[in-house]
Amino acid sequence: MARSSTRNTLRTLITGAALAALLLPAVAPAEARTPAASRSTAPFQHPGVLVGTQQLDFVKAKLAAGAEPWTSALADLRASRYASLDWQPKPRATVECGSSSHPNNGCSDERDDSLAAYTHALQWVLTKDQRDADRAISIMDAWSGVIREHTNTNAPLQTGWSGNNWARAAELIRHSGAGWPAGSVDRFATMLRTVYVPLLTPGSPRKNGNWELIETDALMGIAVFLDDRGLFDRAVDLWRHRLPAYVYLSSDGDLPVPPRNAGIEGESALVKYWNGQSTFVDGLSQETCRDFGHTGWGLEAAAQAAETARLQGVDLWGEGRERLVKALEFHTGYDNGASVSDWLCDGSVNTGLGPAVQLAYDEYHLREGLPMPQTERYVAAHSPFGANYFIGWETLTHTDTP
């Protein structure tokens, strides 16, 4: 039997049995693939990076009522080390990050400081304790006055991790009456444009897909903070090309969509790029057979960018609906204990998505009402979700939000 015929037979068996066991919901594919709004020409909405005014007002009302899970999620945030009012930033001119952050010359410090800035910014907008605003400002000012470059092999990814948190923190502080002086705002904006944007705009087409999705997410947030429509459109374009190359659907054909401008073409190259996986089914990710942790990062970055785009009037959630719903249901099913068949990753997967499901679960299940039984079970077992690299406090910021 020809290889393509064998693959089609396997796909039929798999989608009819193993995937049915994971209860993958039917999603409208035409809507998922058709841009609802290619571009927005309206002014940027502020604050509008990951969280907006309507969401923040909703969360503040829930906290005032002592409602759950928001109250417990805020308590977790306040108990974290990132929320300490004694936090002291550790800026440096050159942040050098090699593979897996080895060497780690400022990599952890920058990630931690940016996440601390976002944590304090969230506390400020939710509780109006000026000390949190002042701490967030002091962290951002410390870095904007010192950093000049990122170097070594992990520089683009490091820029994405930290750039995401910087953009969210700066957006909240700038547009909430926190008292950030205009000169300091301008210096921070210059830092983002000169140190971060040049490493983010090219993307990373030949790297594992979580890289380019994280970079895209950061670029979109920075674009909103800078009121830069050209950068925002560049981020949307990167997202639209990378997500189909990261999550497989049977409508793609026998093989996954190749990443754009990567030179990864043909069956053997794509199978190698997909970590040796040669049977492709709905919801499978390019990094599934690497590990679920990196896969979760990729899916979460796609979701975070879609949420920022939603706040700015671009419906990436609609465009990515089928891929993201099926990817989350596929992976949370295994995290929930589904057995692994021999056709998948040689019969063994490294599970553990981490705090990477709240945004898409909120959008597709809570807002749109789509059935996501596996993801719902995962959320119930693991929330409230905390902070991880470029992910922070999304049970607090997004559960049930309008």
LUMVOZA-866482 format. One record per atom (N, C-alpha, C): y, x, z. Coordinates in steps of 0.05 Angstrom, whole numbers, padded with zeros to 5 digits, always signed. Atoms other than C-alpha are relative to their C-alpha. Layout:
! residues N
YXZ...
This chain:
! residues 402
-00024+00017+00000+00000+00000+00000+00025+00018+00000-00025-00015+00001+00070+00026-00017+00014+00000+00027-00013-00002-00026+00112+00049+00042+00019-00023+00005-00019+00022-00004+00166-00004+00030-00015-00026+00005+00015+00025-00005+00113-00058+00028-00011+00000+00028+00010-00002-00027+00083-00032+00092+00022-00006+00020-00022+00005-00018+00151-00033+00125+00006-00029+00002-00006+00029+00000+00164-00104+00103-00021-00016+00015+00022+00014-00014+00096-00126+00130+00004+00004+00030-00004-00005-00029+00110-00092+00197+00024-00016+00010-00023+00015-00009+00179-00123+00200-00006-00029+00004+00007+00028-00003+00150-00192+00189-00016-00004+00026+00016+00002-00025+00099-00181+00245+00018+00003+00025-00016-00006-00023+00150-00152+00292+00020-00022+00006-00021+00021-00005+00205-00203+00282-00013-00026+00008+00013+00025-00007+00154-00258+00290-00013+00000+00027+00014-00002-00026+00123-00232+00354+00016+00014+00021-00014-00015-00022+00156-00177+00394+00029-00010+00004-00028+00008-00003+00227-00198+00379+00002-00029+00009+00000+00028-00010+00211-00271+00390-00003+00000+00031+00004-00001-00029+00188-00251+00460+00026+00007+00014-00025-00007-00012+00257-00223+00472+00021-00022-00004-00017+00024+00002+00287-00291+00453+00027+00007-00013-00025-00006+00014+00338-00264+00403+00011-00025-00011-00011+00025+00009+00386-00320+00388+00008+00001-00029-00010+00001+00027+00404-00343+00319+00030+00001+00000-00029-00003+00001+00475-00323+00301+00008-00003-00029-00009+00005+00027+00516-00343+00241+00006+00026-00015-00004-00026+00013+00509-00282+00195+00024+00001-00018-00023-00001+00018+00561-00302+00144+00026+00004+00014-00025-00003-00015+00615-00308+00196+00002+00028+00012+00000-00027-00012+00593-00242+00227+00009+00021-00020-00006-00020+00020+00603-00206+00161+00026-00004-00014-00024+00007+00014+00667-00239+00138+00024+00004+00018-00024-00004-00017+00733-00212+00166+00016-00026+00002-00016+00024-00005+00770-00270+00198+00030+00006-00003-00028-00008+00003+00835-00231+00199+00000+00030-00007+00002-00028+00008+00837-00166+00159+00020+00017+00014-00021-00015-00013+00903-00145+00188+00019-00019+00013-00021+00016-00013+00955-00171+00235+00027+00014-00004-00027-00011+00004+01028-00161+00219+00019-00009+00022-00017+00008-00022+01054-00193+00282+00005+00023+00019-00005-00021-00019+01086-00150+00336-00024+00003+00020+00021-00004-00020+01037-00119+00385+00006-00015+00026-00002+00014-00026+01023-00159+00448-00004+00020+00022+00002-00019-00023+01035-00121+00513+00001-00016+00026+00021-00020+00003+00999-00109+00557-00022-00011-00018+00020+00009+00020+00945-00111+00504-00021+00020-00007+00023-00019+00004+00895-00055+00512-00022-00008+00020+00024+00010-00014+00829-00085+00536+00006-00024+00018-00007+00024-00017+00864-00133+00585+00029-00008-00007-00027+00011+00006+00923-00179+00573+00010-00017+00022-00013+00015-00021+00970-00222+00613-00016-00024+00008+00015+00024-00007+00928-00285+00609-00025+00006+00017+00024-00008-00016+00866-00249+00635+00008+00009+00028-00009-00010-00026+00904-00215+00691+00009-00023+00018-00008+00024-00016+00935-00281+00714-00025-00015+00009+00025+00013-00007+00865-00312+00713-00013+00014+00024+00013-00015-00020+00836-00256+00755+00016-00002+00027-00016+00002-00025+00894-00258+00805-00004-00027+00014+00005+00026-00012+00883-00332+00815-00028-00001+00013+00026-00001-00012+00809-00321+00828-00001+00016+00026-00001-00017-00024+00824-00266+00878+00015-00015+00022-00015+00015-00021+00875-00310+00914-00017-00021+00012+00018+00021-00010+00821-00363+00921-00025+00012+00014+00024-00013-00012+00769-00312+00947-00025-00006-00016+00023+00008+00017+00724-00330+00888-00017+00025-00007+00019-00020+00009+00663-00291+00866-00007-00004-00029+00005-00027-00010+00645-00245+00833+00025+00018+00002-00024-00016+00002+00718-00223+00828+00007+00014+00026-00007-00012-00027+00728-00212+00903-00018+00024+00006+00018-00023-00005+00666-00168+00910+00005+00022-00020-00005-00021+00019+00683-00131+00846+00025+00016+00007-00024-00014-00009+00753-00115+00872-00006+00017+00025+00008-00016-00024+00722-00092+00938-00014+00025-00009+00014-00024+00010+00677-00045+00899+00020+00020-00012-00020-00017+00011+00736-00018+00861+00015+00015+00022-00016-00012-00022+00776-00006+00925-00017+00020+00016+00017-00018-00015+00716+00029+00957-00007+00025-00016+00008-00022+00016+00708+00077+00899+00019+00024+00005-00017-00024-00004+00735+00148+00901+00024+00000-00019-00022+00001+00020+00779+00133+00840+00024-00016+00012-00022+00017-00011+00820+00084+00883+00015+00014+00023-00013-00013-00023+00840+00135+00936+00029+00006-00006-00029-00006+00003+00915+00139+00947+00005+00030+00005-00003-00029-00004+00903+00213+00964-00009+00015-00025+00010-00013+00024+00878+00227+00893+00020+00021-00010-00017-00022+00010+00906+00294+00868-00010+00008-00028+00008-00007+00028+00905+00306+00792-00004+00030-00003+00005-00029+00005+00880+00372+00764+00004+00006-00030-00006-00004+00028+00915+00380+00697-00003+00029-00008+00001-00027+00011+00906+00441+00652+00009-00001-00029-00010-00001+00027+00935+00463+00586-00022-00003-00021+00023+00001+00018+00868+00473+00551-00024-00012+00014+00025+00012-00010+00809+00428+00564-00022+00008-00019+00021-00011+00017+00747+00463+00538-00027-00014+00007+00025+00015-00004+00684+00421+00530-00020+00006-00021+00022-00005+00019+00620+00446+00498-00020-00023+00001+00021+00020+00001+00557+00407+00485-00009-00008+00028+00006+00011-00026+00540+00362+00544+00019+00011+00021-00021-00011-00018+00605+00389+00575-00008+00026+00013+00006-00028-00008+00578+00460+00580+00011+00019-00022-00013-00002-00026+00624+00496+00589+00016-00025+00007-00016+00022-00011+00662+00446+00632+00025+00011+00012-00026-00010-00009+00732+00473+00636+00021-00022-00002-00019+00022-00002+00772+00413+00657-00011-00027-00011+00011+00025+00012+00726+00361+00624-00003-00022+00021+00004+00020-00021+00704+00325+00687+00027-00007+00013-00026+00005-00013+00774+00333+00717+00016-00020-00017-00016+00018+00017+00807+00300+00658-00011-00028-00001+00012+00027+00000+00757+00243+00654+00005-00014+00026-00003+00012-00027+00761+00231+00729+00030-00008+00004-00028+00006-00004+00837+00234+00730+00009-00024-00017-00007+00023+00017+00844+00186+00671-00011-00026+00011+00012+00024-00012+00796+00137+00704+00013-00008+00026-00015+00006-00025+00833+00143+00770+00026-00013-00007-00025+00012+00008+00898+00128+00734-00004-00030-00007+00006+00028+00007+00867+00065+00704-00007-00017+00024+00008+00014-00024+00837+00045+00771+00025-00007+00016-00024+00006-00015+00904+00050+00806+00018-00019-00015-00016+00019+00015+00939+00014+00749-00011-00028+00003+00012+00027-00004+00890-00044+00756+00007-00011+00028-00007+00009-00027+00901-00046+00831+00029-00009+00001-00028+00007-00001+00976-00047+00820+00005-00028-00012-00007+00025+00013+00977-00105+00771-00014-00024+00014+00014+00022-00013+00928-00146+00813+00010-00005+00029-00008+00003-00028+00956-00133+00883+00029+00006+00005-00028-00007-00002+01027-00107+00871+00006+00019+00024-00005-00021-00020+01019-00049+00920+00013+00023-00015-00015-00020+00015+01073-00001+00895-00013+00028+00003+00012-00026-00003+01033+00058+00922-00020+00005-00022+00019-00004+00023+00980+00046+00868+00015+00006-00026-00016-00006+00024+01033+00044+00814+00010+00029+00001-00010-00028-00002+01063+00109+00840-00022+00020-00004+00022-00019+00004+00995+00142+00842-00008+00002-00029+00007+00000+00029+00978+00122+00771+00021+00016-00016-00022-00014+00013+01046+00147+00748-00002+00030+00005+00001-00029-00006+01037+00214+00784-00022+00014-00015+00022-00012+00015+00970+00226+00751+00007+00003-00029-00007-00002+00028+00995+00210+00682+00022+00020-00005-00021-00020+00003+01058+00251+00691-00010+00029+00003+00011-00027-00003+01018+00310+00715-00013+00011-00025+00014-00008+00024+00975+00312+00653+00019+00002-00024-00017-00001+00024+01030+00297+00602+00018+00024+00001-00017-00024-00002+01070+00356+00628-00015+00026-00004+00015-00025+00000+01013+00406+00621-00019+00002-00025+00021-00002+00020+00958+00390+00570+00011+00005-00028-00009-00007+00028+00964+00420+00500-00023-00003-00020+00022+00001+00020+00894+00418+00469-00027-00005+00014+00028+00001-00006+00820+00402+00472-00015+00019-00019+00014-00019+00017+00772+00455+00447-00030-00002+00005+00029-00003+00000+00698+00470+00434-00013-00026-00012+00015+00019+00017+00644+00425+00405+00003-00029+00009-00002+00028-00010+00653+00363+00449+00029-00010+00001-00029+00007-00002+00729+00361+00440+00006-00028-00010-00007+00027+00009+00731+00297+00398-00010-00021+00019+00011+00020-00018+00685+00259+00445+00015+00000+00027-00016-00002-00025+00722+00284+00507+00027-00014-00004-00026+00013+00006+00787+00261+00474-00003-00030+00000+00005+00028+00000+00756+00193+00464-00004-00011+00028+00005+00009-00028+00730+00186+00535+00026-00002+00015-00025+00000-00016+00796+00205+00567+00022-00017-00013-00020+00015+00014+00840+00174+00514-00002-00030+00005+00004+00028-00007+00810+00106+00528+00013-00007+00026-00011+00006-00026+00828+00108+00601+00030+00004+00002-00029-00004+00000+00897+00138+00590+00015-00023-00013-00014+00022+00014+00916+00084+00541+00001-00025+00017+00001+00024-00017+00894+00028+00588+00018+00002+00024-00018-00004-00023+00929+00057+00648+00029-00001-00008-00028-00002+00008+00993+00072+00611+00010-00028-00009-00008+00027+00010+00995+00003+00578+00006-00019+00024-00004+00017-00023+00988-00033+00645+00025+00008+00016-00023-00010-00016+01039+00011+00681+00026-00005-00015-00025+00003+00015+01091+00009+00625+00010-00028-00002-00008+00028+00005+01090-00066+00617-00004-00018+00025+00004+00016-00024+01086-00089+00690+00023+00004+00020-00022-00004-00018+01152-00067+00720-00007+00019+00023+00009-00018-00020+01120-00009+00757+00020+00022+00007-00020-00020-00005+01181+00036+00753-00006+00027-00012+00005-00025+00014+01156+00088+00704+00024+00008-00016-00025-00007+00014+01218+00125+00680-00004+00003-00030+00002-00001+00029+01232+00122+00605-00006+00028-00010+00006-00027+00009+01231+00197+00598-00029+00008+00004+00029-00005-00005+01162+00201+00629-00018-00015-00019+00015+00016+00020+01137+00145+00584+00001+00015-00027-00002-00013+00026+01163+00183+00523-00017+00026+00000+00016-00025-00001+01130+00248+00545-00030-00007-00001+00028+00008+00001+01064+00212+00556-00008-00009-00028+00005+00008+00028+01069+00180+00487-00003+00024-00018+00001-00024+00016+01082+00248+00457-00027+00014+00004+00026-00012-00006+01020+00275+00492-00022-00015-00015+00020+00015+00014+00977+00219+00463+00001+00006-00030-00002-00004+00029+01004+00229+00393-00007+00028-00009+00004-00027+00010+01000+00304+00390-00026+00013+00010+00024-00012-00011+00939+00321+00434-00025-00016-00006+00023+00017+00002+00894+00261+00425-00004-00011-00029+00003+00013+00026+00908+00226+00359-00012+00018-00022+00011-00016+00022+00893+00286+00313-00030+00004+00002+00029-00003-00003+00822+00292+00341-00014-00026-00004+00012+00026+00001+00810+00217+00339-00001-00011-00029-00003+00014+00025+00833+00196+00270-00021+00008-00021+00021-00006+00020+00780+00234+00229-00026-00014+00005+00026+00010-00007+00723+00202+00267-00020+00023+00001+00021-00020-00001+00656+00238+00274-00024-00011-00015+00020+00015+00015+00613+00211+00217-00028+00012+00002+00027-00011+00000+00555+00260+00224-00012+00002+00029+00010+00000-00027+00549+00255+00300-00015-00026+00006+00012+00025-00010+00508+00203+00338+00023-00021+00002-00020+00020+00004+00544+00137+00329+00018-00006+00024-00018+00006-00023+00570+00130+00400+00025+00017-00001-00024-00017+00002+00618+00187+00386+00022-00015-00015-00021+00012+00016+00656+00152+00330+00009-00027+00011-00009+00025-00012+00656+00085+00365+00018+00004+00025-00018-00007-00023+00685+00116+00429+00027+00010-00010-00025-00010+00012+00736+00153+00387+00017-00023-00011-00013+00024+00012+00753+00088+00350+00013-00017+00022-00010+00016-00023+00762+00051+00416+00025+00013+00011-00023-00014-00010+00809+00104+00442+00024-00001-00019-00022+00000+00020+00849+00107+00377+00013-00027+00000-00012+00027+00001+00859+00031+00378+00018-00004+00024-00016+00004-00024+00884+00031+00450+00025+00016-00001-00024-00017+00002+00931+00089+00437+00020-00012-00021-00017+00012+00020+00957+00054+00374+00016-00023+00011-00014+00022-00012+00975-00007+00414+00022+00010+00019-00021-00011-00018+01011+00034+00467+00023+00012-00015-00021-00012+00016+01049+00071+00413+00014-00019-00019-00010+00019+00020+01064+00008+00373-00002+00011-00028+00004-00013+00026+01035+00044+00313-00020-00016-00016+00017+00017+00016+01008-00005+00262-00019+00016-00018+00017-00016+00017+00981+00049+00216-00024+00011+00015+00023-00009-00016+00938+00079+00272-00018-00023+00007+00016+00023-00007+00915+00010+00292-00018-00008-00024+00015+00007+00024+00893-00006+00221-00022+00021-00006+00020-00022+00004+00857+00062+00217-00023-00005+00019+00022+00005-00020+00818+00044+00281-00017-00024-00009+00015+00023+00009+00799-00024+00253-00018+00008-00023+00016-00009+00023+00775+00009+00189-00025+00016+00009+00022-00016-00011+00733+00059+00228-00021-00018+00012+00018+00018-00013+00702+00003+00269-00017-00016-00020+00013+00016+00020+00685-00039+00208-00022+00015-00015+00020-00016+00014+00647+00018+00176-00021+00011+00019+00020-00012-00017+00613+00047+00237-00020-00020+00012+00018+00019-00013+00584-00015+00271-00024-00006-00018+00024+00006+00017+00539-00033+00210-00018+00025-00003+00017-00025+00001+00515+00040+00210-00012+00006+00027+00010-00005-00028+00499+00035+00285-00020-00020+00008+00018+00021-00007+00463-00031+00292-00012-00012-00026+00014+00009+00024+00411-00053+00241-00004-00030+00000+00008+00028+00005+00402-00123+00212-00018+00000-00025+00018+00001+00023+00347-00142+00163+00015-00005-00025-00016+00005+00023+00402-00165+00116+00011+00026-00013-00009-00026+00011+00420-00091+00107-00019+00010-00021+00020-00010+00018+00356-00081+00067-00022+00015+00015+00022-00014-00012+00296-00037+00080+00009+00022+00019-00010-00023-00015+00338+00020+00108+00027-00007+00013-00026+00004-00013+00399+00022+00155+00023+00008-00019-00025-00008+00014+00470+00027+00128+00006+00029+00007-00008-00027-00007+00488+00101+00122+00028+00002+00011-00028-00004-00009+00548+00125+00161+00017+00011-00022-00018-00007+00021+00608+00133+00116+00008+00029+00002-00009-00028+00003+00626+00203+00092-00016+00020+00016+00017-00018-00016+00567+00234+00129-00020+00015-00017+00020-00013+00016+00523+00254+00071-00029-00005+00009+00027+00007-00009+00463+00221+00105-00010-00023-00017+00009+00020+00020+00429+00185+00048-00030+00003-00004+00029+00000+00006+00357+00166+00032-00017-00004+00024+00018+00007-00022+00297+00148+00074-00004+00022+00020+00007-00022-00019+00279+00216+00103+00025+00007+00017-00024-00007-00015+00351+00232+00123+00007-00021+00020-00007+00021-00018+00363+00164+00154-00020-00003+00023+00020+00001-00021+00297+00164+00192+00005+00023+00020-00006-00022-00018+00315+00232+00221+00025-00006+00016-00024+00007-00014+00385+00207+00238-00005-00021+00021+00007+00021-00019+00355+00147+00273-00022+00010+00019+00017-00013-00020+00316+00195+00318-00030-00005-00005+00028+00002+00008+00250+00189+00280-00010-00029-00003+00008+00027+00002+00248+00113+00279-00001-00008-00030+00003+00007+00028+00220+00088+00212-00005-00029-00005+00002+00029+00002+00210+00014+00226+00026-00012+00012-00026+00010-00007+00275-00024+00229+00000-00030+00003-00001+00029-00007+00286-00092+00262+00027-00007+00010-00026+00010-00009+00345-00135+00280+00007+00010+00028-00009-00008-00026+00385-00106+00338-00006+00029+00007+00006-00029-00005+00356-00035+00335+00026+00016-00005-00024-00018+00003+00409+00019+00344-00008+00027-00009+00005-00027+00009+00415+00087+00314-00009+00018+00023+00007-00017-00023+00407+00116+00384-00021-00012+00019+00021+00013-00017+00353+00069+00412-00021+00020+00008+00022-00019-00006+00300+00123+00407+00010+00026+00011-00011-00023-00015+00347+00175+00436-00001-00008+00030+00001+00011-00027+00361+00136+00500+00019-00024+00001-00017+00024-00002+00392+00070+00522+00027+00006+00012-00026-00007-00012+00448+00105+00560+00021+00005-00022-00018-00005+00022+00480+00132+00497+00003-00025-00018-00002+00025+00015+00464+00067+00460+00019-00019+00013-00018+00017-00014+00500+00029+00514+00029+00008-00004-00027-00010+00005+00561+00073+00505+00010-00009-00028-00008+00008+00027+00562+00058+00430+00006-00030-00001-00004+00029+00001+00554-00017+00439+00025-00008+00016-00023+00006-00017+00606-00018+00495+00026+00008-00013-00025-00008+00014+00657+00021+00455+00007-00019-00022-00006+00020+00020+00649-00028+00398+00011-00025+00012-00010+00024-00014+00659-00085+00447+00028+00003+00011-00027-00005-00011+00720-00054+00480+00020-00001-00022-00019+00001+00022+00753-00043+00413+00003-00029-00010-00002+00028+00009+00737-00115+00393+00017-00016+00018-00016+00014-00019+00769-00140+00456+00030+00007-00002-00028-00008+00005+00833-00100+00445+00009-00013-00026-00008+00013+00026+00834-00125+00372+00005-00030+00004-00004+00029-00005+00826-00197+00397+00028-00005+00012-00026+00003-00013+00888-00188+00441+00022+00004-00020-00020-00006+00021+00924-00164+00378-00003-00018-00025+00002+00020+00021+00902-00222+00334-00019+00007-00022+00020-00007+00020+00845-00189+00296-00028-00006+00011+00025+00011-00011+00776-00221+00303-00024+00018-00007+00023-00017+00003+00728-00162+00305-00024-00012+00014+00022+00013-00014+00686-00202+00354-00016-00018-00020+00013+00016+00020+00671-00251+00298-00015+00016-00021+00013-00017+00020+00655-00197+00248-00025+00014+00011+00023-00014-00011+00607-00162+00295-00019-00017+00015+00015+00019-00017+00576-00224+00326-00030+00004-00002+00029-00001+00003+00506-00220+00297-00011+00027+00009+00010-00027-00008+00498-00145+00306+00001+00004+00030-00003-00006-00029+00524-00142+00377-00017-00018+00017+00018+00018-00016+00487-00204+00403-00028+00009-00002+00028-00007+00003+00421-00182+00374-00005+00028+00012+00004-00026-00012+00431-00110+00397-00002-00003+00030+00001+00004-00030+00445-00132+00469-00025-00014+00008+00025+00014-00008+00387-00180+00471-00024+00018-00004+00022-00019+00005+00341-00128+00441-00003+00020+00022+00001-00022-00019+00359-00073+00490-00003-00010+00029+00003+00011-00027+00367-00115+00553-00028-00011+00005+00027+00009-00003+00299-00144+00539-00018+00021+00011+00016-00022-00010+00268-00076+00549+00009+00009+00027-00010-00006-00027+00313-00061+00608-00011-00020+00020+00011+00021-00018+00286-00126+00638-00030+00002+00003+00028-00004-00005+00215-00101+00632-00019-00006-00023+00018+00005+00022+00188-00120+00563-00016+00024-00007+00018-00022+00007+00129-00078+00541+00009+00012-00027-00008-00014+00024+00142-00026+00486-00024+00004-00018+00022-00003+00019+00098-00029+00425+00001+00027-00014+00002-00026+00012+00074+00032+00387+00020+00005-00023-00018-00003+00022+00121+00018+00328+00028+00009+00008-00027-00006-00009+00182+00029+00371+00001+00026+00015-00005-00026-00013+00201+00101+00388-00027+00012+00010+00027-00011-00007+00127+00121+00388-00011-00012+00026+00011+00014-00023+00114+00071+00443+00013+00006+00027-00014-00007-00025+00164+00097+00495+00030+00000-00004-00030+00000+00001+00238+00083+00507+00011+00008+00027-00014-00009-00024+00286+00113+00557+00021-00021+00006-00017+00023-00005+00318+00050+00586+00024+00007+00018-00023-00004-00017+00382+00041+00625+00027-00002-00015-00025+00004+00015+00442+00011+00588+00025+00007+00018-00023-00004-00017+00487+00019+00649+00020-00023-00001-00020+00022-00001+00552-00021+00656+00012-00005-00028-00009+00000+00028+00555-00032+00581-00003-00028-00013+00006+00026+00012+00545-00107+00571+00020-00022+00007-00017+00021-00010+00599-00146+00608+00018-00013-00021-00019+00010+00019+00650-00152+00552-00013-00018-00021+00014+00016+00020+00602-00176+00498-00013-00025+00011+00011+00023-00014+00567-00222+00547+00021-00021+00005-00022+00019-00005+00633-00253+00566+00009-00013-00025-00010+00011+00025+00655-00262+00494-00021-00020-00012+00019+00016+00016+00591-00289+00463-00014-00021+00016+00014+00020-00017+00557-00325+00521+00020-00018+00015-00017+00016-00017+00613-00347+00567+00023-00013-00016-00022+00013+00016+00669-00359+00516-00012-00017-00023+00010+00014+00024+00628-00380+00455-00025-00017+00005+00023+00016-00006+00567-00409+00489-00026+00007-00014+00025-00008+00014+00514-00370+00450-00021+00007+00021+00021-00007-00019+00447-00364+00485-00005+00030+00000+00006-00028-00003+00436-00293+00511-00017+00003+00025+00016+00001-00024+00379-00301+00560-00007+00028+00012+00006-00027-00010+00360-00227+00565+00024+00013+00012-00025-00012-00010+00432-00204+00574+00008-00014+00025-00007+00015-00024+00444-00259+00624-00016+00009+00024+00018-00010-00021+00385-00235+00665+00009+00027+00009-00009-00028-00007+00410-00163+00661+00025-00001+00016-00026+00002-00015+00480-00182+00684-00005-00009+00028+00006+00011-00026+00452-00222+00742-00012+00022+00018+00014-00021-00016+00411-00162+00764+00017+00024+00006-00015-00026-00002+00463-00107+00756+00029-00003+00007-00029+00002-00005+00533-00135+00766+00004-00003+00031-00024-00008+00015+00585-00124+00792-00002+00029-00011+00000-00026+00014+00593-00066+00743+00023+00017+00009-00021-00018-00010+00632-00006+00766+00012+00016-00023-00014-00018+00019+00659+00055+00728-00019+00022-00009+00016-00020+00012+00627+00104+00681+00014+00012-00024-00013-00014+00022+00664+00155+00637+00024-00016-00011-00022+00015+00012+00706+00106+00595-00003-00030+00005+00005+00028-00007+00680+00041+00625+00009-00005+00028-00009+00003-00027+00714+00012+00685+00005-00029+00009-00007+00024-00016+00711-00050+00729+00000-00026-00016-00002+00023+00019+00694-00102+00675-00011-00026+00011+00007+00025-00013+00661-00152+00721+00026-00012+00012-00026+00009-00011+00729-00156+00755+00019-00010-00022-00021+00007+00019+00771-00158+00692-00008-00021-00021+00008+00017+00023+00729-00200+00644-00019-00023+00006+00018+00022-00005+00681-00247+00679+00014-00027-00003-00011+00027+00004+00697-00317+00653+00029-00001-00010-00029+00001+00007+00766-00296+00630+00005-00014-00027-00007+00014+00024+00801-00337+00577+00006+00019-00023
